[in-house]
Amino acid sequence: MAPPSGRFRDPRHTADDFLGSIIVCCPGCAKAARVVPEPGAYDPRAWLLFRPRRLVCRGCGLSRMWSGREVAPARGSAGPVTDPYFGTPLWLQVETRHGWLWAYDLEHLDLISRFVQARLRERAPWYDTGRKMTLVARLPVWIKRAKNRDDVLRAIGRLRERAVR
């Protein structure tokens, strides 16, 4: 494993910030597919979370539309995680002995990796306005513990390898 880097400053991202492109397991061919916002369906009044989505697989050509009103965000790390729109399993998830490690896309995985590698993890000051419960603050305790750093980084490496294949 690479030696831990020095410092991580919380960029105040939430899980909603990574919903632009979600890598999922295709229900048709079990290869990697993407859930992306519907092109041309931009409505400035609509919140990013509720914009119409499309599930697209390049492996088998599967294409599905979502324009519903209900979203089921991922909760916890006790079991496998599904995407909030179509309910298909995420491509970037792996079970560890501590729990499930998952990410919506490579950018999300990179943020978790930078956080885990850092020896010094800084949060925004309490008096600063803005988001308090960021993605990093909501990570499970087992991911945050230094004693689990090697296990988590090994799992992140497996996820990166899976994403490249």
Secondary structure, DSSP 8 states (H G I E B T S, - for coil): -----SEEE-----GGGGTTSEEEE-TTTSSEEEEEE-TT---TTS-GGGS-EEEE-TTT--EEEE--S-------SSS--B-TTT--BBSSEEE-SS-EEE-SSHHHHHHHHHHHH-SEEE---TTS-S-SS-TTTTS-HHHH-GGGHHHHHHHHHHHHHHHH-
